[in-house]
Amino acid sequence: MVQDALWPYRQAMAEHKKPQKAKKGRKDTHSSPEDAAMPPELAFVVQFRQSTEPDWFSGRVEHMMSGQFASFESHRELKSFFRRVLNQQLAASQGKAGSPDVGT
């Protein structure tokens, strides 16, 4: 059986809960401010390479706020990049929150 080349991506998306669309003519409402907020610190662009291999998962990923980028050859490398960048963002935000303001 030949596996769909986009299977790893489709599998990840199938596990992700999709937000419901607002009905036509109604404004989109969210249950909480956290649902409505889409912080740019969490924005990534992922570009997949086209391949004829059945088990491929490669491409390039870039974090939009920091400009950090990496190539990946597996879903583990992609997740590793996400984890590293998000941990850096978390550490930076905790450092700012924990430090006293200059000039006060």
C-alpha positions in Angstrom: 0.0 0.0 0.0 1.4 3.4 -1.0 1.0 5.9 1.7 -0.1 9.5 0.9 3.0 11.8 1.0 1.2 14.3 3.1 0.1 11.7 5.7 2.2 13.0 8.6 0.8 16.5 8.1 -2.7 15.2 7.7 -2.4 13.1 10.8 -1.2 16.1 12.8 -4.0 18.3 11.5 -6.6 15.6 12.3 -5.5 15.6 15.9 -5.8 19.4 16.1 -9.3 20.7 17.1 -10.5 23.1 14.5 -12.4 26.2 15.7 -16.0 26.4 14.6 -16.9 28.9 11.9 -19.3 31.7 12.7 -22.7 31.5 11.1 -23.2 33.7 8.1 -24.2 37.2 9.1 -23.1 36.8 12.6 -19.9 38.1 14.2 -17.3 35.5 15.3 -17.5 35.1 19.1 -15.0 33.4 21.3 -15.5 31.8 24.7 -12.5 33.6 26.2 -10.0 36.3 25.5 -7.3 33.6 25.2 -9.2 32.0 22.3 -9.4 35.3 20.5 -5.8 36.3 21.0 -3.3 35.1 18.4 0.0 36.4 19.7 2.7 36.9 17.0 5.2 35.3 19.3 3.6 32.0 18.5 3.5 32.5 14.7 5.5 30.2 12.4 5.7 29.6 8.7 6.3 26.0 7.6 7.1 25.2 4.0 7.2 21.5 3.0 9.4 20.2 0.2 7.7 18.3 -2.5 8.8 14.7 -2.7 7.9 11.4 -4.3 9.1 9.4 -1.3 6.3 7.7 0.7 7.7 8.6 4.1 9.1 12.1 3.6 8.7 14.9 6.0 11.1 17.7 5.2 11.1 21.4 4.6 11.9 24.8 6.2 10.4 26.5 9.2 10.7 30.1 10.3 9.6 31.9 13.5 8.0 35.2 12.4 9.0 37.4 15.4 12.6 36.4 15.8 13.5 35.5 12.2 15.0 32.2 13.4 14.8 29.5 10.8 15.8 25.9 10.2 15.6 23.1 7.7 14.1 19.9 8.9 14.1 16.3 7.6 11.7 14.7 10.1 8.7 15.6 12.3 11.0 15.3 15.3 13.3 18.0 14.0 10.4 20.3 13.3 9.0 19.7 16.8 12.4 20.3 18.2 12.6 23.7 16.5 9.2 24.7 17.8 10.1 23.6 21.3 13.5 25.5 21.2 12.0 28.7 19.9 9.0 28.7 22.2 11.2 28.0 25.2 13.4 31.0 24.3 10.2 33.1 23.9 9.0 31.9 27.3 12.3 32.6 29.0 12.5 36.1 27.5 9.0 37.0 28.6 9.7 35.7 32.1 12.9 37.6 32.3 11.1 40.8 31.4 8.3 40.2 33.9 10.8 39.4 36.7 13.1 42.3 36.2 12.4 45.7 37.7 11.6 48.6 35.4 14.4 51.0 34.8 13.7 54.5 35.9 11.0 53.8 38.5 
